[in-house]
Amino acid sequence: MKILSVDDDDLILELLAENLTKLGFEDVVPVQSAQSALDLIHALDGDSEDQEVGTFDCFLLDIQMPGMDGIELCQRIRAMPAYKYTPILMVTTLSDRQHIEKAFAAGATDYITKPFDEIEVGARIRLAKLLVNEQRRGLQAYFLASVVNSSSGDDKTALFQSPVVVEGVEKVVDVLVLENFLLQLSRKELHQSAAIAFKYFAAQDAFDTLPEEEYFERLEMVARVITQSFKESKFLLTHFGCGIFVAVIDRSGPPVQKNIGQLISKGAAKAGIESGEAWPAIVVGDMVEIPISQRDDFRSLLLDATASVAKKSTHLGEKAEKSALISPKGLKYKIFSGS
């Protein structure tokens, strides 16, 4: 594994290289600035946007550096097709929520705070590589099943339920990356978090009937509508599978608008007009928080949020069947709010 380590501190670069060599990572390339890192990547990989495989297999980035910081460097690396899925680990002294959230939103796979433990760094690199391999296998399986019509019903069900990453939307991250983000939060920060889930109401029908490109376009549109509706709130969003999205929100920052359902409705209507297509309903679940008395179980936070929106979707589906609900002609979206 070839690793590019970027830090303006010579001692940190030396320690990382020495410790990683002991753990079996012998090909570590150190550079002292973000610009030097970009220059080296371009020199080794060229500037072709069609290149699918890069020289480096992993990146270790400091955040605080003169000139371009590590978060901007992370964004630039992640924008390169060759490093779309490559593990990027931030190694930094900054442990506040603001920087952690910005790093993951920029495309970081994981986050390690200094002083670091050499065994932990090695374990995080291996886990990040496993995560990336799982992402690639999931995407390959989906597209293979889309091309080969002989896939079984069980296979299609598994693919629909898998948390396939929705790409190209700011602040939308892989579900395991979101879990890594939550693991970095202190107990206080975790209890200041809340989760709210959203469901693409007709996701199953769309998955069964649309070509894969159109289904992903629908998911991407729903993700854009959701993220744009949060305005100034601090959050990260993930696709949980089954057309369900979960947002984790920082309640210590600007509050989420109480009329989030209406904001989504307006955004969806605008998107519908711009696209000229009829888009699906979006169900908004209840906001879920971790009680102070409860143990720090972030997975329960995410699952409770998805359970809330799934329950509302089932209830609305039953109501739609009983009343033979049909959206009025010309209505691009119908939004069911959390109320």
N, C-alpha and C positions, 0 to 999 in steps of 0.2 A: 504493500500500500504506500503510495507516494503522498506525503502530507505537506501542505504549505502552511507554515506558521508565521503569523504576522503580529509583531509587537515592537514598540519603540524602545523597549527595555532589553538591553543585551543580556542581562542576567536571566530574565525570564525565558528568552529564546534558548539560552544555553541549558537551563534547567529542563525545559520541555524536551529538547532534543536528547539530552542525556537520559532522562527518565523513560521516554518513549522507546529509546534504543534497548533499554533493559527489558521492556515489555514486548519486544519483537518488532517494533515499528522502526526500522533502521533507515528508511529513506525519508528524512525530514528536511525540508528546505526552509531555512529561516530568512525572513526579510524584515526590514525595520520601519516600513511605512506602507500605507494603503496604496499610494501611487506606485511604489516600487513593486508591490504585489501585482497590480494591474499590468504594469509594463512587462513583468516576467511572464504572466499568463499569455499576453498577446504575442510576446516573442516566441514562446513555445508552441502555442496553439494556433497562432495566426488570427486574423480578424473575420474569418468566414462565419456567417450566421447559420450555415448549413451543417457545421461540424457537430456531430452527435457525441463524440467521446473526447474528453479532455485529458491533459497530462496528469492532473492531480485527482486523487481519490478522496481527499478530505481536506478541509480548511479549519485552522484554529486561528480565530481573530480576536485581538484585543479591541476594546471599544474606544477608550480614550487615547487618541494619538494626534500629534500635530497635523494640521491640514485636514485631509479627509479622515473622518472617524470610521470605526469598524462597522457601524450600522449602515452607513452609506456604501462601504465596500461590500458588505453582505448583499445589499440590494443589487449592486452592479454585477457581482458574480452570479447571483441567482438569475439575473436576466439573460445570461449567456446560455444558449441552447445546450452546450456541452456540459453545463453544470446545473441543469434544471433540477436534478434530484440528488446531487452530490451532498454528502453531509457537511454542514457548516456549524461548527461549535464556537460559541463565544467564550473566551477565557478572560475574565476581567475582575477588577476589584469592586465594580458597581453592582450592588445587590438590591437597589430600590426597584419598586414595581414599574416605574415609568420607563427605565432603561430596559428592563426585562421584556416588557410588553413591546417596546419599539423593536427590539432585536428579533423577537419571534415574528412580528408583523413584517419585518424586512426579509424574512426567509430563513432565519436560523433554525437548525434542527434541534439544538440543545444549548444549554447555558451552564457554564462552570465558573464559580467564583474563586478568586484568589484569597488566601493561599490555597493551592489545590493539592489534592492527594494524588500521587502518581498512579496508583492502582485505579482510583476512580476515573481519572482521565482516560486510561486505557479501556476501561469497561464502557465508558460513555461513547468512545469512538466505535467500539465494536457494536454496541446497541444501535447507534446512529446508522451504521452500515446495514444492519439487519432491517431497520425501519425503511431505509431507502429501497432495499431489495424487495421488501413486502409491497411497497407502493408500486414498483415496476411490475412485479408479478401480477398484482391486482389489475393494473391497466392492460397488461398483455392478455390476461384471461378474459377480460371484458371484450376487447376488440376481436380476439379469436372467436369467442362465442357469437359475436355479432356477424362474423363472416361465415362461420360454419353453422348451418342451420340444424345440424344434427345434435346440438347440445340438449341435454335432458332438461326437464322442467325443474328438477332439483338444482341443477347448475345455474339456471337462469334466476331462480329464487335467491340463491346464494350471492349472485352478482348484484342483484337489486338491493340486497340488504347490506352489501359491503360499503364501507365509508370511502368511496372513490373521491379523490381530491378534486375540488372545483378550482381550476387554475385561472389566473389572470384577473382576479378580483382582490383589491387591496384589503388586508386584514382577514382574509380567509386562509386558514391553515389546515394541515392534516390533523386528524383527531388525536393521533399519538403525539404530535408536536404540541397540541393544546394541553395534553396531559403533562408533558414535560414543562410547559409554562407554569401550570398550576403547582407542580412539585417544587418550583423555585420560590413560591410565595411563602412568607412567614405566616404564622398562625393568625396574626391580626389581619394581614392582607387577605388571607383566604376567607376570613369571616366578613370582610368588607366586599366580598364578591357575591354576585348573584348570577343566575343563569335563566335564560328564556329561550324557548324552542319555537321553531316555525316549521310548518309542514306544507310542502307542495301537495295540494289536496288530491290531485289526480295523477300523482307520480307513477303509481303502478300501471295505469292505463297508458300513460305516455311511454313508459319503459317497454311495455309489451307491443306497442303499435308503431312507434317512431323509429327512424334510423338512429344509430348511436350518436351521430353528430347533432341531430336536432334535440335529442334528449339532453345531451350535455349543454347545449345552448339554452334549453329551458332552465336547467339547474343554475347555469351562470347568471341568467337574467334574474331569477329569484334571489340569488345571493347579492347581486348588485342592488336590487330594490331594498333588501334588508339592510345592507351596510350603509346605504345613503340615507336611510330613515333614522339612523342613530345620531346623526349630526355630530355634536361635539362630545358625545359620551365616549369613554375609554372602553374598548372592547376588542375581543377577538372572536371570530366566527368559524365554525367547522361544519362540514357535511357529515352527518352521523350515519348516513345510509337511509334507504327507504324514502328518499326525498325530504328527510328531516334535517334541519339546520339548528345548531345550538350556539348561542352567543353567551360568552362569559363577560360580565360587565363589572367595572370597578365602581362600586357605590360611593367611594370617597371623592370621585370626580364629578363632573357635570351630570345631573340626574337624567335618566332615560325619560323621555316625554311620556306623560300618562296616556296620551292619545296615540301611542305607537302604531296601533292598528290603522288609524286614519292617515297617519303619515305614510305608512306602507301603501295604503290604498291610493293616495295621491301619486306617489312615486310609480306605482304599478300602472296607473292610468296613463301617466306621461310616457312610460316605456311602451305601453301598448300602442299609443298614437304614433310614436316614432317608428316602431317596428311594423305597424300595419297588420299585426296578427292578434288573434285572440289568445290570451295567456291565462294560465290556470289560477284557481283560487289559492290563497295562502292563509293557512290557519295559524293564529297567534296563541301560544300557550300562556300559562300563568308564570309570573316571575317567581323563581325559587331561590331561597337563601339558606345558608347553613345556620341553624340556631346556635347561640353561644354555648348552650349546654351540650351540644352534640360534638362527637369527636371529629377531627379534621378529615372527613371523607369526601374528597372532591369528586370521586366517581359517582357517589350517591347523588351529588348535586346535579351532575350531568344527566344521570338516569331519571331522576325525579322530574327534570325539565322535559325530557322526551316523553315520559309517561303522561305528563299533563297535556301536551299537544296531541299525543296519540288518542287519549281519551276524548278530547274535544273533537278530533277528526272523526272518530267512530260515531259520536253522538250526532254530529252534523250530517254524516253520511246516512244515518238512519232517518233523520228528519227529511233529507233530500229525497230518499226513496218513498217515504210516506206521502209527501206532498208533490212528487214528480217535479221537483224544482228545476226550472230551466232559466238560464241567465237571459235577461232581456237582449234583444238584438242590438248589436253595436257595442255592448259592454265588453271591454277588453279584459278586465279582471273583476273577480268578486272576492272581497277580502272579509274573512271572518276574524273579528278582533278577539282579544283575550277576555273581554267582558262577557 
